[in-house]
Amino acid sequence: MADPHGFLNNRERITQTRRPVPVRIMDWKEVYEAQEQGVLKSQAGRCMDCGVPFCHQGCPLGNLIPEWNDLTWRGKGQEAIERLHATNNFPEFTGRLCPAPCESACVLGINQPAVTIKQVEVSIIDEAFNQDWVHPLPPARLTGKTVAVVGSGPAGLAAAQQLTRTGHTVAVYERDDRIGGLLRYGIPDFKLEKESVDRRVEQMSAEGTRFRTGIEVGKDIGWDELRRRYDAVVVCTGATVPRDLPIPGRGFNGVHFAMDYLVQGNKAVAGDELVGQIDARGKHVVILGGGDTGADCIGTAHRQQAASVTTLAIGQQPPSDRSVDQPWPTFPNLFEVASAHEEGGERSYLASTVEFLGENGVLTGLKIAETAFVGGRRVPKEGTERVIPADLVFLALGFTGPESAELTHQLPVTLDSRSNVKRDGYYMSSREGVFVAGDAGRGQSLIVWAIAEGRACAAAVDKFLMGETFLPAPVSPSDSAIRV
């Protein structure tokens, strides 16, 4: 246990400081500043021996949170990273990007602000890298078995690292020019600087994982051929098909999927030369969708010096506090003020988009209306229509599933009712030896679930190849979205 009087002496929850808005919107560096060590230790000390640590249940990875909070409070950083790495391959990703369901399940959160679990986590791994405590862990022997992992997002990287360390020869196939999947192309640098991805790829390469970039499986090499070449194939392609909005005017120039915009932003920051880049400079930007992808568009548009940024959400504004139907320790849907929201712009709820307006094929505005609920459906309320200016509209409405046409045709495999790749209780698809982890199998979800599924899928693959496994399997495909 950490400080036996922890949350009694330190009732205040102190989170990391964000850089001043006028400063941070002038660059693409991460928003948060490192926390002073004394404050960090006192915050870690708020975690006490609560008897039943529900944070374990709230975290899909089963992170040993009380243990590394205690070690942080005691100043034992090297032991803390060992305990953190025991359950999480990439805490620098979850510590920056995860919405922290563990904090929603924190026992202290019953009647006080929860422990700052997420910031303690990221501080542990940042110190570990700074102190050179993170080293490659190559296998002691090779099994002679080969595995192809398709997709290099968090699920694919987690599966690949686990399988490499247990002795299999693993090749990761990525259609983009750089490794990282959504971590590389989709998450803005102000949330995750790509050095964090690069150093993990370097570590994995030193461990023996082989990376094949610029190869799109299904086109450059067939799925069936890949299966013949390798003893097992792991599909970690994500849920990348965006949800569209087929209303009048959808074809106007200026209406884009959010991910097209964000990927270009990542490439520009990386120094790539882009022809016809979507640039918000001096333009009126409207974002449809109030989730994380929409917030990423807000921050990107501000850094490109947009004239105005407006976010429209069709539903009601979430509450600031837990509602009675989302009690502790469930993961509640709450109103969030992300760093991008602090930087400016307008947020509107109960706003339905009726029509895209334009002239000569170019977007000029949006016709919107208030949202009404009729028969359980959300529809535009008659008589409330109005027009707002818009030079760019980004559709951040979520995703409908993986890009599966070549996969189902060439192997084939079965899809479930939600267009995800169907798998059994051991992550195997309907085709023997073909496994599925992450969003490609569970649908759009959290980064912590992707890593957890990648680790669990690796255990299933190892057992398939060797008859037994000693790899940990934190979750099964049948687990609910949040396990508390």
C-alpha positions in Angstrom: 0.0 0.0 0.0 1.1 3.5 -0.7 0.7 6.4 1.8 -1.6 5.0 4.6 -3.1 8.4 4.9 -3.0 9.1 1.2 -6.4 10.4 0.2 -7.0 11.8 3.7 -4.0 14.1 3.4 -4.4 14.8 -0.3 -8.0 15.2 -1.2 -7.4 17.3 -4.2 -7.0 15.7 -7.6 -4.2 17.5 -9.5 -3.8 16.6 -13.1 -1.1 17.5 -15.6 -0.8 21.1 -16.6 -1.6 21.9 -20.3 0.6 24.4 -22.1 -1.0 27.8 -22.5 -3.4 27.9 -25.5 -1.8 30.8 -27.3 1.5 28.9 -27.2 0.5 25.4 -28.0 -1.6 26.2 -31.1 1.5 27.7 -32.7 3.1 24.2 -32.9 2.3 20.5 -33.0 4.1 19.5 -29.8 2.2 17.6 -27.2 -0.2 19.6 -25.1 0.7 18.4 -21.6 3.7 19.3 -19.5 5.5 16.9 -17.3 4.2 16.9 -13.7 6.5 17.9 -10.9 7.8 14.8 -9.0 6.5 15.9 -5.6 3.0 16.4 -6.9 3.1 13.2 -8.8 4.1 11.2 -5.8 1.4 12.8 -3.6 -1.2 12.0 -6.3 0.1 8.3 -6.6 -0.2 8.2 -2.8 -3.9 8.9 -2.9 -4.2 5.3 -4.1 -4.7 3.2 -0.9 -5.5 -0.4 0.1 -9.1 -0.3 -0.9 -9.7 -4.0 -0.3 -11.1 -4.8 -3.8 -9.3 -2.7 -6.4 -12.1 -2.2 -9.0 -9.6 -0.4 -11.2 -8.3 -3.8 -12.2 -11.8 -4.6 -13.5 -12.2 -1.3 -15.2 -9.0 -1.8 -17.2 -9.3 -4.3 -20.1 -5.6 -5.0 -19.7 -5.9 -5.8 -16.0 -3.2 -3.3 -15.1 -1.7 -3.8 -11.6 -2.6 -0.2 -10.8 -2.3 -0.2 -7.0 1.1 -1.8 -7.2 2.7 0.7 -9.5 1.0 3.6 -7.8 2.7 2.4 -4.5 6.1 2.0 -6.2 5.8 5.5 -7.7 5.0 6.9 -4.3 8.0 5.2 -2.9 10.2 6.5 -5.7 10.9 3.0 -7.2 10.5 3.9 -10.8 12.4 0.9 -12.3 10.2 -1.5 -10.3 7.1 0.4 -11.3 7.8 0.1 -15.0 8.4 -3.7 -14.6 5.0 -4.0 -13.0 3.4 -1.8 -15.7 5.0 -3.7 -18.6 3.9 -7.0 -17.1 0.4 -6.2 -18.4 0.8 -3.4 -21.0 3.2 -3.4 -23.9 2.7 0.3 -24.7 1.8 2.4 -21.6 3.1 5.5 -23.4 0.1 5.1 -25.8 -2.6 4.3 -23.3 -1.2 6.9 -20.8 -1.7 9.6 -23.5 -4.8 8.4 -25.5 -6.9 6.1 -23.3 -10.1 7.7 -21.7 -9.2 5.8 -18.5 -12.1 3.5 -17.6 -9.9 2.5 -14.7 -10.4 5.9 -13.2 -14.2 5.6 -13.6 -13.9 2.3 -11.6 -11.6 3.7 -8.9 -13.0 3.0 -5.4 -12.0 6.5 -4.3 -14.3 7.8 -7.0 -17.4 6.8 -4.9 -17.2 10.0 -2.9 -14.1 11.8 -3.9 -12.2 12.6 -7.2 -10.6 9.4 -8.5 -6.9 8.8 -8.4 -5.0 10.2 -11.4 -4.1 6.7 -12.7 -3.6 7.7 -16.3 -1.0 10.4 -15.5 0.9 8.2 -13.1 1.0 5.6 -15.8 2.5 7.9 -18.5 5.0 9.4 -16.0 6.3 5.9 -15.2 7.0 5.0 -18.9 8.4 8.5 -19.7 10.8 8.2 -16.8 11.7 4.7 -18.0 12.6 5.9 -21.4 14.5 8.9 -20.0 16.5 6.6 -17.7 17.2 4.0 -20.4 15.3 1.3 -18.5 13.4 0.0 -21.7 15.4 -2.5 -23.6 14.7 -5.1 -26.3 13.7 -8.5 -25.0 14.5 -11.0 -27.8 13.5 -14.6 -27.4 15.9 -17.1 -26.0 15.1 -19.5 -28.8 13.1 -19.7 -32.0 10.2 -22.1 -32.5 10.5 -22.3 -36.3 6.9 -21.1 -36.6 6.0 -18.1 -38.7 3.2 -15.6 -38.2 2.0 -12.7 -40.4 0.3 -9.8 -38.7 -1.7 -7.5 -41.0 -2.0 -4.0 -39.7 0.4 -2.1 -37.4 -1.9 -0.3 -35.1 -1.9 -1.0 -31.3 -3.6 -4.4 -31.7 -1.2 -5.5 -34.4 1.9 -4.2 -32.6 0.9 -5.8 -29.3 0.2 -9.2 -31.0 3.5 -9.0 -32.9 5.6 -8.2 -29.9 4.1 -11.0 -27.7 4.5 -13.6 -30.5 8.1 -12.4 -31.3 9.2 -12.6 -27.7 7.9 -16.1 -27.3 10.0 -17.2 -30.2 8.0 -17.1 -33.4 9.2 -15.4 -36.5 6.7 -12.5 -37.1 6.3 -10.2 -40.0 4.0 -7.1 -39.8 2.4 -6.0 -43.0 1.4 -2.3 -43.3 0.0 -0.7 -46.4 1.1 2.8 -45.4 4.7 4.0 -45.7 5.3 4.1 -42.0 4.5 1.7 -39.1 1.9 2.7 -36.5 -1.6 2.5 -38.1 -3.9 4.9 -36.4 -1.1 5.9 -33.9 0.9 7.1 -36.9 -1.9 8.4 -39.2 -5.0 9.6 -37.5 -3.9 10.7 -34.0 -2.6 14.3 -34.2 0.9 15.0 -33.0 -0.3 17.3 -30.3 -1.8 14.2 -28.6 1.0 11.8 -29.5 4.3 12.8 -30.9 5.5 10.1 -33.3 8.8 9.7 -31.5 6.8 7.5 -29.1 5.9 5.2 -32.0 9.4 5.3 -33.5 11.1 4.1 -30.4 8.8 1.1 -29.9 9.3 0.1 -33.6 13.0 0.3 -33.0 12.7 -1.9 -29.9 10.5 -4.4 -31.7 12.9 -4.6 -34.7 15.8 -5.3 -32.2 13.7 -8.1 -30.7 13.3 -9.7 -34.2 10.0 -8.5 -35.5 10.1 -7.8 -39.2 8.2 -4.9 -40.7 6.9 -4.8 -44.3 5.6 -1.3 -45.2 3.9 -0.2 -48.4 2.3 -3.6 -48.9 -1.5 -3.8 -49.0 -2.6 -7.3 -48.3 -5.4 -8.3 -50.7 -3.9 -6.3 -53.6 -0.1 -6.4 -53.5 -0.3 -9.9 -52.1 -3.4 -12.0 -51.7 -4.8 -13.1 -48.4 -4.9 -16.7 -49.6 -1.2 -16.5 -50.6 -0.3 -15.0 -47.2 -2.0 -17.9 -45.4 -0.1 -20.4 -47.5 3.2 -18.7 -46.7 2.7 -18.5 -42.9 1.7 -20.9 -40.2 -0.8 -18.3 -38.9 -2.2 -15.0 -39.9 -3.5 -12.3 -37.5 -5.9 -9.7 -39.0 -5.5 -6.3 -37.2 -6.7 -4.0 -39.9 -8.9 -1.9 -37.7 -12.4 -0.6 -38.4 -11.6 2.0 -41.1 -14.8 2.3 -43.1 -16.2 5.8 -42.2 -19.9 6.4 -41.6 -21.2 8.7 -44.4 -24.0 11.3 -44.4 -25.9 10.9 -47.7 -28.0 14.1 -47.7 -28.4 16.6 -50.5 -25.2 18.4 -51.5 -22.9 15.6 -50.2 -20.9 15.8 -53.4 -19.8 19.4 -53.0 -16.1 20.1 -52.9 -15.3 20.8 -49.3 -17.1 17.9 -47.6 -14.5 15.4 -46.4 -14.2 12.4 -44.0 -12.4 13.4 -40.9 -9.7 10.8 -41.2 -8.7 12.0 -44.6 -8.1 15.4 -43.1 -6.2 14.1 -40.0 -4.0 11.7 -42.0 -2.9 14.6 -44.2 -2.1 16.6 -41.1 0.1 13.9 -39.7 2.0 13.6 -43.0 2.5 17.3 -43.3 4.0 17.4 -39.7 6.2 14.5 -40.7 7.6 16.7 -43.5 6.0 15.0 -46.4 5.1 17.0 -49.5 1.4 16.9 -50.2 -0.4 17.9 -53.3 -3.8 19.4 -52.7 -3.7 19.2 -48.9 -6.9 20.0 -47.1 -6.0 23.2 -45.4 -8.3 25.1 -43.0 -6.4 28.4 -43.0 -8.8 31.3 -43.1 -11.8 29.0 -43.6 -15.1 28.4 -41.7 -14.8 24.8 -40.5 -17.8 22.7 -39.4 -17.3 19.3 -37.8 -20.1 16.8 -37.6 -19.7 14.5 -34.6 -18.8 15.3 -31.0 -16.4 12.4 -30.3 -12.6 12.2 -30.1 -12.1 12.3 -33.8 -14.1 15.5 -34.0 -12.0 17.0 -31.2 -8.8 16.0 -33.1 -10.2 17.9 -36.1 -10.8 21.0 -33.9 -7.2 21.0 -32.7 -5.9 20.5 -36.2 -8.0 23.3 -37.6 -6.9 25.7 -34.9 -3.2 25.0 -35.7 -3.9 25.7 -39.3 -5.5 29.0 -38.3 -9.1 28.5 -39.3 -11.3 31.5 -39.4 -13.9 29.7 -37.2 -14.5 26.2 -35.9 -18.0 24.8 -35.1 -18.9 21.3 -33.9 -22.4 20.0 -34.4 -23.7 16.9 -32.5 -27.1 15.5 -33.3 -27.7 14.2 -29.8 -28.1 15.8 -26.4 -25.2 17.2 -24.4 -23.9 14.6 -22.0 -24.2 15.4 -18.3 -21.2 16.7 -16.3 -21.8 14.1 -13.5 -22.9 10.5 -13.4 -26.5 9.8 -14.1 -28.5 7.3 -12.1 -28.4 4.8 -14.9 -24.6 4.9 -15.1 -23.5 4.4 -11.4 -20.1 3.7 -10.1 -18.1 1.6 -11.2 -19.4 1.7 -14.8 -17.8 3.9 -17.5 -20.1 6.8 -17.8 -20.8 9.0 -20.8 -19.9 12.5 -19.5 -19.5 15.9 -21.0 -15.8 16.3 -21.7 -13.6 19.4 -22.3 -10.6 18.1 -24.2 -7.6 20.2 -24.8 -8.8 21.0 -28.3 -12.1 22.4 -26.9 -10.1 24.8 -24.7 -8.5 26.3 -27.8 -11.7 27.8 -29.1 -14.6 27.1 -31.3 -18.4 26.6 -30.8 -20.0 23.3 -29.7 -23.7 22.8 -30.5 -25.9 19.9 -29.5 -29.3 18.7 -30.8 -28.2 20.0 -34.2 -29.3 18.0 -37.3 -27.7 18.6 -40.6 -30.4 18.9 -43.3 -28.4 19.8 -46.5 -25.0 20.9 -47.7 -25.2 24.1 -49.7 -22.9 25.4 -52.4 -22.3 27.2 -55.6 -20.5 25.9 -58.8 -19.8 22.6 -57.0 -18.1 24.2 -54.0 -19.4 24.1 -50.5 -20.6 27.4 -49.0 -22.8 26.5 -46.0 -24.9 24.1 -44.1 -28.6 24.0 -43.6 -29.2 22.8 -40.0 -32.2 22.4 -37.7 -32.9 21.4 -34.1 -33.1 17.7 -33.4 -36.5 16.3 -32.5 -37.2 12.8 -31.2 -40.0 11.1 -33.0 -40.8 7.4 -32.4 -37.3 6.8 -31.0 -35.7 8.4 -34.0 -33.8 11.7 -34.2 -35.1 13.9 -37.0 -34.9 17.6 -38.0 -37.6 19.7 -36.3 -39.7 21.5 -38.8 -39.6 25.3 -38.7 -36.2 25.5 -37.0 -34.0 25.4 -40.1 -31.2 27.9 -40.4 -28.1 28.3 -42.5 -24.5 28.6 -41.2 -21.4 29.4 -43.3 -19.0 26.5 -44.1 -16.0 26.3 -46.3 -15.0 22.9 -45.0 -17.1 20.1 -43.4 -15.5 17.1 -41.7 -17.6 14.0 -41.1 -16.5 12.5 -37.8 -19.5 10.2 -37.4 -17.7 7.0 -36.4 -16.9 3.9 -38.4 -19.0 1.0 -39.7 -16.4 -1.8 -39.7 -13.2 -3.1 -41.4 -12.4 -3.0 -45.1 -13.3 -6.6 -45.7 -14.1 -7.1 -49.5 -10.7 -8.7 -50.4 -10.5 -10.7 -47.2 -13.9 -12.3 -47.5 -13.4 -13.0 -51.2 -9.9 -14.4 -51.1 -9.9 -16.6 -48.0 -12.9 -16.4 -47.4 -14.0 -15.6 -43.8 -17.4 -14.9 -42.3 -18.6 -11.5 -41.1 -20.9 -11.0 -38.1 -24.1 -8.9 -38.1 -22.2 -5.7 -37.6 -19.9 -6.3 -40.6 -16.9 -7.2 -38.3 -14.8 -10.3 -38.9 -16.5 -13.1 -36.9 -14.2 -15.0 -34.5 -14.6 -17.7 -31.9 -13.7 -17.6 -28.2 -10.0 -18.0 -29.2 -9.9 -15.1 -31.7 -9.9 -17.5 -34.7 -12.0 -16.6 -37.7 -14.0 -19.1 -39.7 -10.8 -20.0 -41.6 -8.4 -22.1 -39.6 -5.2 -20.4 -38.7 -6.6 -16.9 -39.4 -7.1 -14.9 -36.2 -8.6 -11.5 -35.7 -7.8 -8.9 -33.0 -8.8 -5.3 -32.3 -11.4 -3.2 -34.1 -11.5 -5.5 -37.1 -13.2 -8.0 -34.8 -14.9 -6.0 -32.1 -15.8 -2.8 -34.0 -14.7 0.8 -33.2 -13.3 0.8 -29.7 -10.6 2.1 -27.4 -6.8 1.8 -27.7 -6.7 -0.1 -24.4 -9.0 -2.7 -25.8 -6.9 -3.0 -29.0 -3.7 -3.7 -26.9 -5.6 -6.2 -24.7 -7.0 -8.1 -27.6 -3.6 -8.1 -29.3 -2.1 -9.7 -26.3 -4.9 -12.2 -25.8 -4.9 -13.1 -29.5 -1.2 -13.7 -29.4 -1.8 -16.3 -26.6 -4.4 -18.0 -28.8 -2.0 -18.1 -31.8 0.8 -19.4 -29.6 -1.5 -22.2 -28.3 -2.6 -23.0 -31.9 1.0 -23.3 -33.1 2.5 -25.0 -30.1 -0.3 -26.8 -28.3 0.1 -24.8 -25.2 1.0 -21.2 -24.2 2.4 -19.3 -21.3 1.4 -15.9 -22.7 -1.2 -14.0 -20.6 -4.7 -13.6 -22.1 -6.3 -10.6 -20.5 -9.6 -10.6 -22.4 -11.7 -12.9 -24.6 -13.8 -11.7 -27.6 -17.0 -12.3 -25.6 -16.1 -9.6 -23.0 -18.4 -6.7 -22.9 -17.4 -3.2 -23.9 -16.5 -2.3 -20.4 -16.1 -5.2 -18.0 -17.3 -3.5 -14.8 
